[in-house]
Amino acid sequence: MEDLLNCKDLFDPIEDKGVKATTTQEKDWKNSNKKTIGQIRQWINHSVFHHVAQETDACTQWQKLENMYQSRTARNKALLMRHLVVRSAVSKIVRKIGAVKSGCES
């Protein structure tokens, strides 16, 4: 998402932490903020949309999304580690069964 916003020159409202740059005209700033909010809303899942639908500041919207997905990332990492451990254990058992069947147990 960050790359997409950067490519469209819409990351400024988030990068500036919601504070309007002194060189930016008020109208340009509001327009850029609205475009950024619209772009983010276009790409988020419908199950998440209601959490950020009322936000009028791109930086606040971005921070809410970051907080939502950062907590899920830790859970996803734990599930991935569990999956890898189970897969490793199953593969060891399969190798051992194969060795027993071939008569050369190690």
N, C-alpha and C positions, 0 to 999 in steps of 0.2 A: 504494500500500500504506500509506504514511504517513497519508494522509487517512482511509482506512478504519479504521486503528487509532485515530486521533484521534476519529472519530465514535463509536466504541464505548468511549471512555475507556480504551483499553488501551496508550497510547503512553508512559505514565509509566515503566515499567521500562526502556525504551530511552532516554528523555529523561534519566533520572537516571543513565545510564551503568552500570546494574546495581547501584548502591548504594541500599539501602533507605532511604527517607526516614524521618526521625526521628519524624514524626507518624503514620506508617502502622503499623498493627498487623502483627505478623509473619505472622499467618494471612491477612490481607487482601493483604499483599505477595506471598506465595507464590501465592495464588489469582489475583491479577492477572498475575503472571509466567506462570503456566501457561496462562491464557486467551490471553495475547499470543502465546506460542509456538504454541499450537493454531491461532490465527487466521492466523499467518504460514504455518504448514505447510499450511493448507488452500488457500492461494492460490498456492503456488510450483509450478513445473513438476516432474514426476516425475524428469526428468533431473538436477535440482538437489537434490532431496529428500535423497538419500543424503549430501550434503555437510554438511547441518545436522541430520540426524535425531537425532543423539546429544546435541545441545545441550540443556542444562537451564536456561540463562540467556538470556532474551530479548535482552538487549543484545549478548551474544556472537554469538547467531544472526544478529541484524541486521547486525552488523559483518562477519561472514563473507559474507553476501549482498551487502552494499555492495561489498566488495572484489572479489567475483566479477563483478558487473555493471559496476563502474567500468572494469575493464580491457577489457571487451567494448565499452563505450561508445566508447572511443577508436578501436577497430577499426571499429565501425559508422560513426563519423564519417568515417573515411578511405574506406570503401567508398561512402558517400553522396557525398563529394566527387568520387570517381572517376566515379561514375554521372552526376553533373551535368556534368562536363567532357565525357564521351563524348556525352551527350545534346546539349550545346551544339554540339559539333563536327559531329554528324550533322545537326542542324537547319540549320547554316550551309551544309553541302554540299547539302542538299535545296533550300534557297533558291537557291543558285548554279545548280544543275541546272535549276530552274524558270525562272530568268532566262534561261539559255542557250536553252532550248526556246522561250521566247516571243520571243527575238530581241533582248532589251534587256539585255544583260549589263552588270552594274555593276562 
